Amino acid sequence: MKGLRVAGLTKSFGGVRAVDDASVTFQHGRINALIGPNGSGKTTFFNCVTGMVKPDAGIVTYHDRDITGRGAHKIAHEGIGRSFQLCRVFPRLTAVENLLAAVRPGSIVRALAPARLKSDVDRALELLTRVGIEHLADVEARDLSYGQQKLLELAGVLMADPETILLDEPAGGVNPALIERIGVLVRELNAEGRTFLIVEHNMDVVMSLSDHVVVFDRGRPIAEGPPDVVRADPLVLAAYLGG
Ligand code: ADP
């Protein structure tokens, strides 16, 4: 099966089962949303899938390859990229330098060496244009608005050319105009064949953007389907009301 499949995924922190025997499949080619109340395990799920956290149990497969418990670099190498809830950029590097650092994680010095391949710089500029902040290429990230930093982070994710992209709250803290731009970008990137898995609290964004919604509650999926069906599901309403 093409896509991301998780079976029996479990991760506890002390006595808290953040992800509790979760099984779910995200088909390749879709814009998938992962929603659920605060503390329902969405970020921990992301972290397990992307190798930032080792699950206690369960299996993660990508295009039928077992990637369970692999490190973040290896998972990135499989073609899975991610952004973070609290946007991660290097504040004192310029936008273009941030993108160069994104392709050589772990070595900013090497990333910014004069002998950098011109192709990387060209690609960085091309991606800044793509996300609409090419005019800010030489501005330090700390001087960008939060929304612009999120666009920069997305460009950084795209530097590795991932075919599956996990976004953790792309619309969080972003003004409506930039939310709109992020939505357009996600749709375009999806039309080019990239799969998305998006954790998002903004229900307008979830409903307008996603093909398929998975709802988490207490560490596992309780409902899934097209956005309008999921929205009307009594189990989902109960979960959000704390039932
Ligand atoms: P969500 O992203 O849906 O808000 P999280 O995955 O962040 O949910 O959290 C799920 C549960 O796991 C929460 O009860 C949270 O407090 C707990 N948790 C998450 N990460 C840690 C951690 N590193 N240490 C201890 N508890 C954690």
Residues whose N, C-alpha, C, O or C-beta is under 5 A from the ligand:
A	BS01	ADP	F13 V16 A18 P37 N38 G39 S40 G41 K42 T43 T44 F45
